[in-house]
Amino acid sequence: MSYPLTQIGGGAFNHSKTHEAEAEYDRLRDLARKEQAQRSSYFDRAHQAYERGDGGAAHELSEQGKRHGQAMEQYNRQASEYIFRENNAEGRVASDTIDLHGQFVEEAEDILEQRIRAAQAQGQSHLHVIVGKGNHSPQHIQKIKPRVEQVCRELGLQYQTEANAGRMYINLTGGPAHMPSDISYGPGYGAHQGYSGGQQQHGGQHGGGQHHGGQHQQQHQQQDEIEKAARKYLPKLLHKLGCCTVM
């Protein structure tokens, strides 16, 4: 199921954003929406020209529509990369955590799949995924969380919602999603087992985030993997972002 593009403003950020950062993200998404509107207009006009038998005009209008579609995809790609860097910068999330705030559903899906593969390749046992509570979505409905659950089911990974309903815990080893009791969180981030659905359980040990020595070096390595994953997944979105949603 797809949803219309939606401006979300500050809801895209997981931290105290600056006015400049918020304005840049909104600017890129707004430009994408304008290009989408132009694309639709040219395609409609191309169809009308074809219906009246003017094949030459139909072709030219269609080509202009495609150009606007390419511009839309470029702006959305830039916005996705920008918000990903903002929300997943070192010091803002732990090394075993990925934040999907501000992503369209299709963007979030591809980012998550790449991140899971990278984490498993590094021997990481689990992943915390920040999906948001849907507070900035139409009707306050969570859109990204159901897709994360779908990805987990497709990959045979078990998961559960954490005490903070905007976070999920995924076991990357194939086992039950029972979170270790010694994990420490900031305010409001304790774990619980109140949710489980589909193939949803995973266990593993928490890497502890960004603390000292080896862990700090590990986070640098994992941050590099995240950046590589983001660059790798984005080309696949060029044909998918005509209509999607954001948290």
C-alpha positions in Angstrom: 0.0 0.0 0.0 1.3 3.5 -0.8 0.5 6.9 0.6 0.9 10.4 -0.7 4.0 12.3 0.0 3.7 14.2 3.2 5.7 17.1 4.7 6.7 16.3 8.3 8.9 19.1 9.3 10.5 18.6 12.7 9.1 15.1 13.1 11.8 13.9 10.8 14.5 14.5 13.4 15.5 12.5 16.5 17.4 15.3 18.1 17.2 19.0 18.8 17.5 20.1 15.2 18.6 23.5 14.0 16.4 25.7 11.9 18.8 25.3 9.0 18.7 21.5 9.2 14.9 21.4 9.3 14.7 24.0 6.5 17.1 22.0 4.3 15.2 18.8 4.7 11.8 20.4 4.0 13.2 22.3 1.1 14.4 19.1 -0.6 11.1 17.3 0.0 9.1 20.3 -1.2 11.1 20.5 -4.4 10.4 16.8 -4.9 6.7 17.3 -4.5 6.7 20.2 -7.0 8.5 18.0 -9.5 6.0 15.2 -8.9 3.1 17.6 -9.6 4.8 18.7 -12.8 5.4 15.2 -13.9 1.8 14.3 -13.3 0.7 17.3 -15.3 2.8 16.5 -18.3 1.8 12.9 -18.3 -1.9 13.9 -18.2 -1.3 16.3 -21.1 0.6 13.6 -23.0 -2.3 11.2 -22.6 -4.7 13.9 -23.8 -2.5 14.5 -26.9 -2.4 10.8 -27.6 -6.2 10.5 -27.4 -6.7 13.3 -29.9 -4.2 11.6 -32.3 -1.2 14.0 -31.9 1.5 11.5 -31.4 4.4 14.0 -31.7 3.0 16.2 -29.0 2.3 13.2 -26.8 5.9 12.0 -27.1 7.3 15.4 -26.3 5.0 15.9 -23.3 5.8 12.4 -22.1 9.6 13.1 -22.3 9.1 16.3 -20.3 7.2 14.4 -17.7 10.0 11.9 -17.4 12.5 14.7 -16.9 10.4 16.1 -14.0 10.2 12.5 -12.6 14.0 12.2 -12.6 14.3 15.6 -10.8 11.8 14.4 -8.2 13.8 11.2 -7.6 17.0 13.2 -7.3 15.5 15.6 -4.7 14.0 12.7 -2.7 17.3 10.9 -2.8 19.1 14.0 -1.5 16.5 14.4 1.3 16.8 10.7 2.3 20.6 10.9 2.5 20.5 14.2 4.4 18.0 13.1 7.1 19.8 9.8 7.4 23.1 11.5 8.1 21.5 13.9 10.5 19.7 11.2 12.6 22.4 8.5 12.5 25.5 10.7 13.1 28.0 9.4 15.7 26.8 10.4 19.1 23.2 10.6 18.2 22.4 6.8 18.1 24.3 3.8 19.5 26.3 1.6 17.2 23.7 -1.1 17.4 20.8 1.3 16.5 19.4 2.7 13.2 17.0 5.6 13.1 14.5 5.7 10.2 12.8 9.0 11.1 12.1 11.1 8.0 12.3 8.3 5.5 9.6 7.3 3.1 8.4 3.7 3.6 10.3 2.4 0.6 13.4 4.2 1.6 13.2 2.9 5.1 12.7 -0.7 3.8 15.8 -0.6 1.7 17.9 1.1 4.3 16.9 -1.5 6.9 17.6 -4.5 4.7 21.1 -3.2 3.9 21.8 -2.4 7.5 20.7 -5.9 8.7 23.0 -7.5 6.1 25.9 -5.3 7.2 25.3 -6.0 10.9 25.0 -9.7 10.3 28.2 -9.7 8.3 30.0 -8.1 11.2 28.6 -10.7 13.6 26.3 -8.3 15.4 23.6 -10.1 17.4 20.8 -7.6 17.4 19.6 -4.3 16.1 17.5 -1.5 17.6 15.4 0.2 15.0 13.8 3.6 15.7 10.6 3.7 13.7 8.7 6.5 15.4 5.3 6.5 17.0 3.4 7.9 14.1 2.8 11.3 15.8 3.7 13.2 12.6 1.8 10.9 10.2 -1.7 11.4 9.0 -4.2 10.1 11.6 -1.1 9.4 13.7 -0.8 5.9 12.1 2.6 4.3 12.2 3.6 3.6 8.6 7.3 2.5 8.9 6.8 0.0 11.7 4.5 -2.4 9.7 7.1 -2.4 6.9 9.9 -3.2 9.4 7.8 -6.1 10.7 7.3 -7.3 7.1 11.0 -7.2 6.4 11.7 -9.2 9.6 9.2 -11.8 8.6 10.6 -12.1 5.1 14.1 -12.5 6.5 13.0 -14.9 9.1 14.0 -12.6 12.0 12.1 -12.3 15.2 11.4 -8.9 16.8 9.5 -7.1 19.5 8.4 -3.6 20.4 10.4 -2.0 23.1 9.0 0.0 26.1 9.2 3.0 23.9 6.6 2.1 21.2 8.7 4.0 18.6 11.6 1.5 18.9 11.9 -2.1 17.9 14.4 -4.8 18.8 15.4 -7.3 16.1 17.4 -10.5 16.9 19.8 -11.0 14.0 20.9 -14.5 14.9 17.5 -16.2 14.3 16.6 -16.8 17.9 13.8 -15.4 20.1 13.6 -11.7 20.5 14.2 -11.6 24.3 16.2 -8.5 25.1 19.0 -8.9 27.7 18.1 -7.6 31.1 21.4 -5.7 31.5 20.7 -3.3 28.7 20.6 0.3 29.9 18.7 3.1 28.2 18.1 6.7 28.6 14.7 7.9 30.1 11.8 6.1 28.5 13.9 3.5 26.7 13.5 0.4 28.9 12.6 -2.9 27.2 9.5 -4.9 27.6 7.8 -7.9 25.9 4.4 -6.4 25.4 4.4 -6.9 21.7 5.2 -9.7 19.5 3.8 -10.6 16.1 4.5 -12.9 13.2 8.1 -14.2 13.5 9.0 -11.8 16.2 11.6 -12.7 18.6 15.2 -12.2 18.7 17.8 -12.2 21.3 21.4 -11.1 21.6 23.7 -9.0 23.4 23.7 -5.3 23.4 26.9 -3.6 22.1 26.4 -0.8 24.6 26.5 2.0 22.1 29.2 4.6 22.0 31.4 4.2 25.1 35.1 3.6 25.3 38.0 2.1 23.4 37.1 -0.8 21.2 33.5 0.0 21.3 34.2 3.5 20.0 36.3 2.1 17.1 33.5 -0.5 16.4 31.0 2.3 16.1 33.2 4.1 13.6 33.4 0.9 11.5 29.6 0.4 11.7 28.9 4.0 10.9 31.0 3.5 7.7 29.0 0.4 6.9 25.7 2.3 7.3 26.9 5.1 5.0 27.9 2.5 2.4 24.5 0.8 2.7 22.7 4.1 2.3 24.7 4.8 -0.9 24.0 1.3 -2.2 20.3 1.2 -1.7 19.4 4.6 -3.0 19.6 3.8 -6.8 16.9 1.1 -6.3 14.5 3.8 -5.2 14.7 5.9 -8.4 11.6 4.2 -9.8 9.7 3.7 -6.5 9.2 7.2 -5.0 6.2 8.5 -6.9 4.0 7.8 -3.9 5.0 6.7 -0.5 4.8 7.9 3.0 6.9 9.2 5.9 6.8 8.9 9.6 
